[in-house]
Amino acid sequence: MKGKCIIIMGPTGVGKSALALFLAPRLGGEIISADAIQVYKGLQIGTAKPSSREFAEVRHHLIDILEPDQRFSAGQFMKLALTAIKEIRGQGKVPIIVGGTGLYIKALFKGIFQLPPRDMVLRKRMERLCDEKGLAYIRRILQRIDPESYGRIGESDRQRILRALEIYFTTKKTMSQHLKENPFAEDKLPAIKIGLILPRMELYKKINERVERMLGSGWIEEVEGLLQRGCSSQCHAFKALGYREITGFLNGEYPIERLKELIQRNTRRYAKRQLTWLRKEEGLNWFSMGKNPKEVFQTIASFIEKRIEEEKNDQLKGKFYEHEARKLTGCLP
């Protein structure tokens, strides 16, 4: 299995991180986070980062590497993840890539194309319009211009909404058109791809319960502390699910019950978008999470180990037949 990666994909809350932690000691692996928000320091509860015990048990990469006001892109993720993969392989271990940011995973395995350069004059004009009219108004413009991007980009993701509009107004082509005209290439890295799934209503129930646990574990206090330390509610990290909603609650915009409903609803919508993205992903081996996750994890581990063994056997057979062919052609003494 030299050079092989394990990749774990699925909607938020389905159990990706738990599976990665289960597989890592069994396969001799280290975990690379492919989450756009776990890279930020201080965002602990709302991003479901590993606990200190889990960090001690399994080495993790690309978590807590940036301050909340710093920007992070798919291109940056690709470079850092490739470095981590090289390091992990160099130690004779298996890279286990886990996370729900589909664009990051696609960039890592298929590469990225260069989008048009930023137009800072136009961007500032759009930001002023967004401040004056509100993000919902800007989203309606995107919906009319580029319905595909509108459906794909989160409703609170101000940065990506403005970028999609900026691309359209500077190139006269939508973001969706650019993606179609510059398709991703074949996978650059060999990998065993695992997809986790749950029936939709079960997933939504799990998401609702997870949000309640997070709020009960001090999520509001976490956001309050970040704001007190000078982190702006408009900073890049606060595009994460729940953080802007909690900021609205702290500003007195709605009561706690409404806050819970908003985060649950927006998380369910995000999971739906993830599933739409994942259906287009080639080569995913799907496993349904049942009532006993450990049993599913065991099945997945056995599946991966079987694939590893089959690949080793194929490599041995290949070497044998290559040796025999060289003998027949007189290339060997």
Number of C-alpha atoms within 10 A of each C-alpha: 15 12 16 17 20 21 22 24 29 25 28 23 22 22 18 23 21 14 20 23 21 16 21 21 12 10 16 13 25 24 26 24 24 28 22 23 26 24 23 24 15 18 23 17 18 23 20 14 19 18 11 8 8 13 14 10 12 18 14 19 21 19 18 16 11 17 16 21 16 10 13 16 10 20 17 12 21 21 12 15 22 15 11 19 22 14 13 21 17 11 9 13 20 22 27 26 27 22 22 23 20 21 16 23 24 17 21 22 18 17 18 19 13 8 11 12 9 12 13 10 8 15 15 12 11 17 17 12 14 17 11 10 11 12 18 13 13 19 23 13 14 21 14 10 18 19 15 15 19 19 14 15 17 20 18 20 17 20 15 15 20 21 16 20 24 22 19 20 14 14 11 11 15 21 21 17 14 17 13 9 9 13 12 15 12 9 14 11 13 13 18 18 18 20 20 19 21 18 10 13 9 14 19 22 12 17 22 19 13 16 20 16 13 15 20 10 13 13 22 20 13 19 25 16 13 16 13 10 9 9 18 15 19 12 15 20 27 24 21 18 22 25 23 20 24 26 19 15 18 17 9 10 13 13 11 14 9 13 20 18 14 16 22 22 15 17 22 22 16 20 22 17 16 19 20 14 16 17 10 9 14 9 11 17 14 14 16 13 19 13 8 8 14 14 12 17 19 14 13 18 18 12 14 18 15 12 14 16 12 13 14 14 12 12 12 12 12 12 12 12 11 11 13 14 13 13 12 9 8 9 10 10 5
